[in-house]
Amino acid sequence: MRAGFVIRKLLGALSTLAFVVVFNFFLFRIVNPNPVDSMFRGRNLTRSQLDEMTRKFNLDGSKFDQFLGYVQQLFSGDLGLSFKGNRPVADVIGEALWPTLLLVGSSTLLAMLGITLGYRAGWRRGSRFDSTSTSLSMVTYSMPEFWVGMVFLGVFSSTLGWFPVGGLEDSGSTATGLAKLLDQLHHMALPAIVLAIAYVGEYMIVARSAMIETLREDYLQLARAKGMRDDEVRRKHAVPNARLPVVSLSAINFGFIVSGAIAVESIFSWPGIGQATFLALKGPDLPMLQGLFLVISAAVIFANLVADLLYGKLDPRVVGR
């Protein structure tokens, strides 16, 4: 892979991140110019107390001065103080990050089963398997996550009692080691299945389309003419050339893992990034929203960078463009 290609992609990612930092800062201040007054309206605070809160959260001075202070904080790893709880935003996000990676990462890996199904459906286009699996994937892809979550919660938790109603683990639990892990997996099972159902259709549709596009290529006919069996043609030629769109989708989805799933995490009271975003929006908690937006954007930018570099590795033609 050419060094120039890698440097160009790195510079593109850094410039996008710089734009996100600027946009992130000014967006929330345009929407809510004075968040302190909004947060403490109706609490009978004096003007001096409100001014003190404004200074504490670095909201005094001109917008340009605030922006310079914000950039300096970012370089030192400081995302500011949350309005709720008066805690560092970085600490709150750090605590919520692991549950989200566990939940959404597991569900994404489960949903990647759709890639195999999509390749098989595309290879056997027009078959009963293709029509059945494609119809099912369209149904799962079109169902809203929050609706599936509420149905599963009502049936499997409230009615049948097979799974906990919500949370990461039983409240007041003193379990450790393997018992704690099993308890967390029991709590995670239902929301992970709900998210996997939402993702599997997307993976299958993209993989099927990529396989159908690959089947039009002449080199597959050449491989068959050379005497290769169909399963060898599919494994050695069709699948490797149909994976580029799937690689892009997988990388982007893994980037969005950091954002969590606001609807599902809120329904199942899962203490991750999604629920933290939901609570910050209710505030509104300006520093928390800024920190979440920046972390989520950085994760997506990094995932796109990885996808671009993988493209260059899998298809050398991309490097020369």
Secondary structure as a PSIPRED ss2 file (coil, helix, strand):
# PSIPRED VFORMAT (PSIPRED V4.0)

   1 M C   1.000  0.000  0.000
   2 R C   1.000  0.000  0.000
   3 A H   0.000  1.000  0.000
   4 G H   0.000  1.000  0.000
   5 F H   0.000  1.000  0.000
   6 V H   0.000  1.000  0.000
   7 I H   0.000  1.000  0.000
   8 R H   0.000  1.000  0.000
   9 K H   0.000  1.000  0.000
  10 L H   0.000  1.000  0.000
  11 L H   0.000  1.000  0.000
  12 G H   0.000  1.000  0.000
  13 A H   0.000  1.000  0.000
  14 L H   0.000  1.000  0.000
  15 S H   0.000  1.000  0.000
  16 T H   0.000  1.000  0.000
  17 L H   0.000  1.000  0.000
  18 A H   0.000  1.000  0.000
  19 F H   0.000  1.000  0.000
  20 V H   0.000  1.000  0.000
  21 V H   0.000  1.000  0.000
  22 V H   0.000  1.000  0.000
  23 F H   0.000  1.000  0.000
  24 N H   0.000  1.000  0.000
  25 F H   0.000  1.000  0.000
  26 F H   0.000  1.000  0.000
  27 L H   0.000  1.000  0.000
  28 F H   0.000  1.000  0.000
  29 R H   0.000  1.000  0.000
  30 I H   0.000  1.000  0.000
  31 V H   0.000  1.000  0.000
  32 N C   1.000  0.000  0.000
  33 P C   1.000  0.000  0.000
  34 N C   1.000  0.000  0.000
  35 P H   0.000  1.000  0.000
  36 V H   0.000  1.000  0.000
  37 D H   0.000  1.000  0.000
  38 S H   0.000  1.000  0.000
  39 M H   0.000  1.000  0.000
  40 F C   1.000  0.000  0.000
  41 R C   1.000  0.000  0.000
  42 G C   1.000  0.000  0.000
  43 R C   1.000  0.000  0.000
  44 N C   1.000  0.000  0.000
  45 L C   1.000  0.000  0.000
  46 T C   1.000  0.000  0.000
  47 R H   0.000  1.000  0.000
  48 S H   0.000  1.000  0.000
  49 Q H   0.000  1.000  0.000
  50 L H   0.000  1.000  0.000
  51 D H   0.000  1.000  0.000
  52 E H   0.000  1.000  0.000
  53 M H   0.000  1.000  0.000
  54 T H   0.000  1.000  0.000
  55 R H   0.000  1.000  0.000
  56 K H   0.000  1.000  0.000
  57 F C   1.000  0.000  0.000
  58 N C   1.000  0.000  0.000
  59 L C   1.000  0.000  0.000
  60 D C   1.000  0.000  0.000
  61 G C   1.000  0.000  0.000
  62 S C   1.000  0.000  0.000
  63 K H   0.000  1.000  0.000
  64 F H   0.000  1.000  0.000
  65 D H   0.000  1.000  0.000
  66 Q H   0.000  1.000  0.000
  67 F H   0.000  1.000  0.000
  68 L H   0.000  1.000  0.000
  69 G H   0.000  1.000  0.000
  70 Y H   0.000  1.000  0.000
  71 V H   0.000  1.000  0.000
  72 Q H   0.000  1.000  0.000
  73 Q H   0.000  1.000  0.000
  74 L H   0.000  1.000  0.000
  75 F H   0.000  1.000  0.000
  76 S C   1.000  0.000  0.000
  77 G C   1.000  0.000  0.000
  78 D C   1.000  0.000  0.000
  79 L C   1.000  0.000  0.000
  80 G C   1.000  0.000  0.000
  81 L E   0.000  0.000  1.000
  82 S C   1.000  0.000  0.000
  83 F C   1.000  0.000  0.000
  84 K C   1.000  0.000  0.000
  85 G C   1.000  0.000  0.000
  86 N C   1.000  0.000  0.000
  87 R C   1.000  0.000  0.000
  88 P E   0.000  0.000  1.000
  89 V H   0.000  1.000  0.000
  90 A H   0.000  1.000  0.000
  91 D H   0.000  1.000  0.000
  92 V H   0.000  1.000  0.000
  93 I H   0.000  1.000  0.000
  94 G H   0.000  1.000  0.000
  95 E H   0.000  1.000  0.000
  96 A H   0.000  1.000  0.000
  97 L H   0.000  1.000  0.000
  98 W H   0.000  1.000  0.000
  99 P H   0.000  1.000  0.000
 100 T H   0.000  1.000  0.000
 101 L H   0.000  1.000  0.000
 102 L H   0.000  1.000  0.000
 103 L H   0.000  1.000  0.000
 104 V H   0.000  1.000  0.000
 105 G H   0.000  1.000  0.000
 106 S H   0.000  1.000  0.000
 107 S H   0.000  1.000  0.000
 108 T H   0.000  1.000  0.000
 109 L H   0.000  1.000  0.000
 110 L H   0.000  1.000  0.000
 111 A H   0.000  1.000  0.000
 112 M C   1.000  0.000  0.000
 113 L H   0.000  1.000  0.000
 114 G H   0.000  1.000  0.000
 115 I H   0.000  1.000  0.000
 116 T H   0.000  1.000  0.000
 117 L H   0.000  1.000  0.000
 118 G H   0.000  1.000  0.000
 119 Y H   0.000  1.000  0.000
 120 R H   0.000  1.000  0.000
 121 A H   0.000  1.000  0.000
 122 G H   0.000  1.000  0.000
 123 W H   0.000  1.000  0.000
 124 R C   1.000  0.000  0.000
 125 R C   1.000  0.000  0.000
 126 G C   1.000  0.000  0.000
 127 S C   1.000  0.000  0.000
 128 R H   0.000  1.000  0.000
 129 F H   0.000  1.000  0.000
 130 D H   0.000  1.000  0.000
 131 S H   0.000  1.000  0.000
 132 T H   0.000  1.000  0.000
 133 S H   0.000  1.000  0.000
 134 T H   0.000  1.000  0.000
 135 S H   0.000  1.000  0.000
 136 L H   0.000  1.000  0.000
 137 S H   0.000  1.000  0.000
 138 M H   0.000  1.000  0.000
 139 V H   0.000  1.000  0.000
 140 T H   0.000  1.000  0.000
 141 Y H   0.000  1.000  0.000
 142 S H   0.000  1.000  0.000
 143 M C   1.000  0.000  0.000
 144 P C   1.000  0.000  0.000
 145 E H   0.000  1.000  0.000
 146 F H   0.000  1.000  0.000
 147 W H   0.000  1.000  0.000
 148 V H   0.000  1.000  0.000
 149 G H   0.000  1.000  0.000
 150 M H   0.000  1.000  0.000
 151 V H   0.000  1.000  0.000
 152 F H   0.000  1.000  0.000
 153 L H   0.000  1.000  0.000
 154 G H   0.000  1.000  0.000
 155 V H   0.000  1.000  0.000
 156 F H   0.000  1.000  0.000
 157 S H   0.000  1.000  0.000
 158 S H   0.000  1.000  0.000
 159 T H   0.000  1.000  0.000
 160 L C   1.000  0.000  0.000
 161 G C   1.000  0.000  0.000
 162 W C   1.000  0.000  0.000
 163 F C   1.000  0.000  0.000
 164 P C   1.000  0.000  0.000
 165 V C   1.000  0.000  0.000
 166 G C   1.000  0.000  0.000
 167 G C   1.000  0.000  0.000
 168 L C   1.000  0.000  0.000
 169 E C   1.000  0.000  0.000
 170 D C   1.000  0.000  0.000
 171 S C   1.000  0.000  0.000
 172 G C   1.000  0.000  0.000
 173 S C   1.000  0.000  0.000
 174 T C   1.000  0.000  0.000
 175 A C   1.000  0.000  0.000
 176 T C   1.000  0.000  0.000
 177 G H   0.000  1.000  0.000
 178 L H   0.000  1.000  0.000
 179 A H   0.000  1.000  0.000
 180 K H   0.000  1.000  0.000
 181 L H   0.000  1.000  0.000
 182 L H   0.000  1.000  0.000
 183 D H   0.000  1.000  0.000
 184 Q H   0.000  1.000  0.000
 185 L H   0.000  1.000  0.000
 186 H H   0.000  1.000  0.000
 187 H H   0.000  1.000  0.000
 188 M H   0.000  1.000  0.000
 189 A H   0.000  1.000  0.000
 190 L H   0.000  1.000  0.000
 191 P H   0.000  1.000  0.000
 192 A H   0.000  1.000  0.000
 193 I H   0.000  1.000  0.000
 194 V H   0.000  1.000  0.000
 195 L H   0.000  1.000  0.000
 196 A H   0.000  1.000  0.000
 197 I H   0.000  1.000  0.000
 198 A H   0.000  1.000  0.000
 199 Y H   0.000  1.000  0.000
 200 V H   0.000  1.000  0.000
 201 G H   0.000  1.000  0.000
 202 E H   0.000  1.000  0.000
 203 Y H   0.000  1.000  0.000
 204 M H   0.000  1.000  0.000
 205 I H   0.000  1.000  0.000
 206 V H   0.000  1.000  0.000
 207 A H   0.000  1.000  0.000
 208 R H   0.000  1.000  0.000
 209 S H   0.000  1.000  0.000
 210 A H   0.000  1.000  0.000
 211 M H   0.000  1.000  0.000
 212 I H   0.000  1.000  0.000
 213 E H   0.000  1.000  0.000
 214 T H   0.000  1.000  0.000
 215 L C   1.000  0.000  0.000
 216 R C   1.000  0.000  0.000
 217 E C   1.000  0.000  0.000
 218 D H   0.000  1.000  0.000
 219 Y H   0.000  1.000  0.000
 220 L H   0.000  1.000  0.000
 221 Q H   0.000  1.000  0.000
 222 L H   0.000  1.000  0.000
 223 A H   0.000  1.000  0.000
 224 R H   0.000  1.000  0.000
 225 A H   0.000  1.000  0.000
 226 K C   1.000  0.000  0.000
 227 G C   1.000  0.000  0.000
 228 M C   1.000  0.000  0.000
 229 R C   1.000  0.000  0.000
 230 D H   0.000  1.000  0.000
 231 D H   0.000  1.000  0.000
 232 E H   0.000  1.000  0.000
 233 V H   0.000  1.000  0.000
 234 R H   0.000  1.000  0.000
 235 R H   0.000  1.000  0.000
 236 K H   0.000  1.000  0.000
 237 H H   0.000  1.000  0.000
 238 A H   0.000  1.000  0.000
 239 V H   0.000  1.000  0.000
 240 P H   0.000  1.000  0.000
 241 N H   0.000  1.000  0.000
 242 A H   0.000  1.000  0.000
 243 R C   1.000  0.000  0.000
 244 L H   0.000  1.000  0.000
 245 P H   0.000  1.000  0.000
 246 V H   0.000  1.000  0.000
 247 V H   0.000  1.000  0.000
 248 S H   0.000  1.000  0.000
 249 L H   0.000  1.000  0.000
 250 S H   0.000  1.000  0.000
 251 A H   0.000  1.000  0.000
 252 I H   0.000  1.000  0.000
 253 N H   0.000  1.000  0.000
 254 F H   0.000  1.000  0.000
 255 G H   0.000  1.000  0.000
 256 F H   0.000  1.000  0.000
 257 I H   0.000  1.000  0.000
 258 V H   0.000  1.000  0.000
 259 S H   0.000  1.000  0.000
 260 G C   1.000  0.000  0.000
 261 A C   1.000  0.000  0.000
 262 I H   0.000  1.000  0.000
 263 A H   0.000  1.000  0.000
 264 V H   0.000  1.000  0.000
 265 E H   0.000  1.000  0.000
 266 S H   0.000  1.000  0.000
 267 I H   0.000  1.000  0.000
 268 F C   1.000  0.000  0.000
 269 S C   1.000  0.000  0.000
 270 W C   1.000  0.000  0.000
 271 P C   1.000  0.000  0.000
 272 G C   1.000  0.000  0.000
 273 I H   0.000  1.000  0.000
 274 G H   0.000  1.000  0.000
 275 Q H   0.000  1.000  0.000
 276 A H   0.000  1.000  0.000
 277 T H   0.000  1.000  0.000
 278 F H   0.000  1.000  0.000
 279 L H   0.000  1.000  0.000
 280 A H   0.000  1.000  0.000
 281 L H   0.000  1.000  0.000
 282 K H   0.000  1.000  0.000
 283 G C   1.000  0.000  0.000
 284 P C   1.000  0.000  0.000
 285 D C   1.000  0.000  0.000
 286 L H   0.000  1.000  0.000
 287 P H   0.000  1.000  0.000
 288 M H   0.000  1.000  0.000
 289 L H   0.000  1.000  0.000
 290 Q H   0.000  1.000  0.000
 291 G H   0.000  1.000  0.000
 292 L H   0.000  1.000  0.000
 293 F H   0.000  1.000  0.000
 294 L H   0.000  1.000  0.000
 295 V H   0.000  1.000  0.000
 296 I H   0.000  1.000  0.000
 297 S H   0.000  1.000  0.000
 298 A H   0.000  1.000  0.000
 299 A H   0.000  1.000  0.000
 300 V H   0.000  1.000  0.000
 301 I H   0.000  1.000  0.000
 302 F H   0.000  1.000  0.000
 303 A H   0.000  1.000  0.000
 304 N H   0.000  1.000  0.000
 305 L H   0.000  1.000  0.000
 306 V H   0.000  1.000  0.000
 307 A H   0.000  1.000  0.000
 308 D H   0.000  1.000  0.000
 309 L H   0.000  1.000  0.000
 310 L H   0.000  1.000  0.000
 311 Y H   0.000  1.000  0.000
 312 G H   0.000  1.000  0.000
 313 K H   0.000  1.000  0.000
 314 L H   0.000  1.000  0.000
 315 D C   1.000  0.000  0.000
 316 P H   0.000  1.000  0.000
 317 R H   0.000  1.000  0.000
 318 V H   0.000  1.000  0.000
 319 V C   1.000  0.000  0.000
 320 G C   1.000  0.000  0.000
 321 R C   1.000  0.000  0.000
